Amino acid sequence: MFSTQAGAAKPTFVEADLHLGMSTSPYEDGSVAPAWGAMIGVGGKLKSFPPRFYLMAGVLHQPFHSQGTYSMTQEWYRMRQDMLDISLGLRIVIPIYRGLRMYLDLMGLASWHRTDLLRGDTIDRQSSVWVGGGIAAMGLQYRWHRLASTGLRLEWTVYGKLGSTLPAAVGMDVRQNGKLVLAVVQSWYF
């Protein structure tokens, strides 16, 4: 079932990824926004053992825009929000067949959330807050060259204490289940 061919290439110890995809919002508005980011990691494999192990660090940015009414006053507002996720964790890469590989990421994260609430074109309220959380991700990639691969990544992010953010303060329900990101990933190896 598993092939050692994908792991038999000359060793590389650094992986660098670029991500481009879509992200759901962790808030009740259900909005979807573009997401882009990068990761870099160092690692390798044990002799005669096909999986590779990497310590990965990453950053992912998502800009959200939504609108609604304040829960207390029922006044209309627009919201601009930027989320910047900074992560660190373990990646396990498992060769499947030839250049096809699957990977799993388990990462901790610090996430910066900046929110502007606007009435018309003027900022009514503004906040920025750091929250912690975690990421579980899986991906498939095809290593089409010794130094490059292309694939898809599905990421599940869970945040802690989103109730302290401005969207929660104006009455938006915070989803307990976090957000999903689906991205195309281009990777390079050194």
MARROVEX-759447 format. One record per residue (C-alpha): x, y, z; residue in three letters. Coordinates in steps of 0.5 Angstrom, whole numbers, plus 2048, in hexadecimal, padded with zeros to 3 digits. Example, Ala and Ser with C-alpha at 12.3 -4.5 7.8 and 13.67 -1.06 7.14 Angstrom:
BEGIN
8197F7810ALA/81B7FE80ESER/
***
This chain:
BEGIN
800800800MET/805805802PHE/80B8067FDSER/8128087FFTHR/81380B7F8GLN/8118127FAALA/815812800GLY/81B80F7FCALA/81D8167F9ALA/8248197FBLYS/82381C802PRO/820823803THR/81F82680APHE/81C82D809VAL/81482D806GLU/811834804ALA/80A835802ASP/80683A7FFLEU/7FE83A800HIS/7F883D7FDLEU/7F183B7FEGLY/7EB83D802MET/7E983D809SER/7E283D80DTHR/7E1842813SER/7E183F81APRO/7DB84481BTYR/7D484381AGLU/7D3847814ASP/7D684180FGLY/7DA84580BSER/7E0842807VAL/7E6846805ALA/7EC845801PRO/7F2843805ALA/7FA843803TRP/800841807GLY/80683D808ALA/80A83880CMET/81183680DILE/814830810GLY/81A82C812VAL/81A824812GLY/81C81E80FGLY/81B81680FLYS/81D810813LEU/82180B80FLYS/81D80580DSER/81780980FPHE/81280C80APRO/80F81280EPRO/81281980EARG/81281D814PHE/812825814TYR/81282B819LEU/80E830815MET/80C837817ALA/80783B813GLY/803841812VAL/7FC84280ELEU/7F884880DHIS/7F084980CGLN/7ED84F80BPRO/7E584F80CPHE/7E085480BHIS/7D985380DSER/7D3857810GLN/7CD857815GLY/7CA85B81ATHR/7CC85C821TYR/7C9857826SER/7C785D82BMET/7C5863827THR/7C385F820GLN/7C786481CGLU/7CA862816TRP/7D2861815TYR/7D785E811ARG/7DD85A813MET/7E485A811ARG/7E8854814GLN/7EF852813ASP/7F284B816MET/7F984A816LEU/7FA843819ASP/80284181BILE/80383A81CSER/80883581ELEU/80882D81EGLY/80982681BLEU/808824814ARG/80881C812ILE/80981B80BVAL/807814809ILE/809811802PRO/80380E7FEILE/80580C7F7TYR/80B80F7F3ARG/80B8167F4GLY/8048177F7LEU/8048187FFARG/80081A804MET/80181E80ATYR/7FE820811LEU/800826815ASP/7FE82781DLEU/80082E81FMET/7FF833824GLY/7FD83A822LEU/7FD841824ALA/7F8845820SER/7F784D820TRP/7F084F81EHIS/7EF85781CARG/7E885981BTHR/7E5860819ASP/7DE86181ALEU/7DB867815LEU/7D586B815ARG/7D586E80EGLY/7DC86F80CASP/7DF871813THR/7E286C818ILE/7DD86B81EASP/7E1866822ARG/7E8863821GLN/7EB85D825SER/7F1859824SER/7F2853828VAL/7F784C829TRP/7F484682AVAL/7F783F82AGLY/7F4838827GLY/7F6832823GLY/7F682F81CILE/7F5828819ALA/7F7828812ALA/7F782380CMET/7FA823805GLY/7FB81F7FFLEU/8018227FBGLN/80481F7F4TYR/80C8207F4ARG/80D8217EDTRP/8148237EEHIS/8198217F3ARG/8198287F5LEU/81282A7F4ALA/80B8277F5SER/80482A7F5THR/7FD8287F9GLY/7F78297FDLEU/7F782B804ARG/7F082B809LEU/7F182E80FGLU/7ED82E815TRP/7EF83481ATHR/7EC834821VAL/7EC83B825TYR/7EC83C82DGLY/7E8842830LYS/7E684582ALEU/7E084882EGLY/7E584E830SER/7E5850828THR/7E1856826LEU/7DD852822PRO/7DB84E828ALA/7DA85582CALA/7D5857827VAL/7D0851827GLY/7D384C822MET/7D3845824ASP/7DA842824VAL/7DA83B821ARG/7DD836826GLN/7E0832820ASN/7E583781DGLY/7E6838816LYS/7E883480FLEU/7ED83580AVAL/7EE832804LEU/7F4834800ALA/7F88327FAVAL/7FF8317FCVAL/8068327F8GLN/80C82F7FCSER/8138307FBTRP/81982B7FETYR/82082D800PHE/
***
